[in-house]
Amino acid sequence: MQIGGLQKVSLNEYPGMISAIAFTQGCNFRCPYCHNPELVDPDLFGDCLPEEGVLSFLERRRGKLDALTITGGEPTIQLDLIDFIKRVRKIGYLIKLDTNGSCPEVLEQLVGGRLLDYIAMDMKGPFQKYRTVTRSKIDEDKIRQSMEIIMKSGKPYEFRTTVPKKLLQEEDLLEMGKLLRNASCYILQQFIPTRTLDKQFQKYEAYSQEEMEYLRDKLKKDVPVVRIR
């Protein structure tokens, strides 16, 4: 596992749980507003943490932490993700996975193997804008497959979208609401124009709190639970 960082404790990353966070290094998307550029751009990569050291830390914190959140970057492109999760679960931890949904075959294995306890998937935009927002040649069918796997998993989950005004407008969000009509929870994440992968995005305007609340209320017509984060 290419682990680029470890946050030793978080009270809000995994709902209702005390969690550590492992940040994987590397991503197959290039979202310009990404706030973890050091995990996405190879030119910014630092030294990885030894996997055994992370596991040793989790062993020592057993009983004080409930869960490990694995985020990135994009965890599902890590070739040994499944083996790593199995080792963490043997220690006794719940697992929350953050993913961009680009690797449904990995999600299928994780869900089928009962290796996940909570799943958070980033929805980048309506399908016709996916390649523009992610600056990648993503197969939109893979995103659809991942959505279906997650909603049928039987596990708690959330879909979430970071909302930069430069890229996503009201009609885009409303279209996404229709895509997520059967989802149990949708999170709108405020775009914060600092530490972005594309530094130009630090100059762009963010939606105000009032505008975010307006978008949330409009989306509630399609998705029962919509929250702002």
Secondary structure, 3 states (H helix, E strand, C coil): CCEEEEEEEECCCCCCCCEEEEEECCCCCCCCCCCCHHHCCHHHCCCCECHHHHHHHHHHCECCECEEEEECCCHHHCCCHHHHHHHHHHHCCEEEEEECCCCHHHHHHHHHCCCCCEEEEECCCCHHHHHHHHCCCCCHHHHHHHHHHHHCCCCCEEEEEEEECCCCCHHHHHHHHHHCCCCCCEEEEECCCCCCCCHHHHHCCECCHHHHHHHHHHHCCCCCCEEEC
